[in-house]
Amino acid sequence: MAISTSLPNKGFLRIKQIVGNSKATPPQPAIIPVCAATWWAGVKTGRFPKPIKLGPRTTVWRVEDIQALITKLGKEGGNHE
């Protein structure tokens, strides 16, 4: 899986940074190319990392968790049997 943006080593990402935001100026490319509904479904089933609530309207994911997910998805993508 190609990452079009470089991620910091530590910190937090909001959902629009993970799944992209085509309405932003300039448009923000997706790190994980899924829609927000698919992302939340994956969080619910445990496929994607659990979020951290910083406030009533602020949900974030640790950069380290997203990097680990990218690594995991890359390994799964290479297992074509």
C-alpha positions, 0 to 999 in steps of 0.5 A, a space after each residue: 500500500 502506497 502512502 502519499 503523505 509522510 507520517 510523523 513518528 508520534 502524535 495523533 491523526 483525525 479521521 479526515 487525515 486517515 481516509 482523506 478529504 477531497 473537499 479540503 483545499 487542497 484535497 487531502 489524500 487518503 492514507 488508508 483508502 476507504 470511506 469513513 463508514 468503512 473505517 468506522 465499521 472496521 474499528 467496530 469489528 477490530 480490524 482497524 485500531 481503536 480511537 482515543 476520545 480527546 473531547 466530546 467532538 474530537 476523536 483521534 488515532 495514534 500515529 503508531 497504531 496507523 503505522 502498525 496497521 499499514 505494515 499489517 495490511 502490507 503483509 496481508 496484501 503480499 499473501 496471495 495463495 
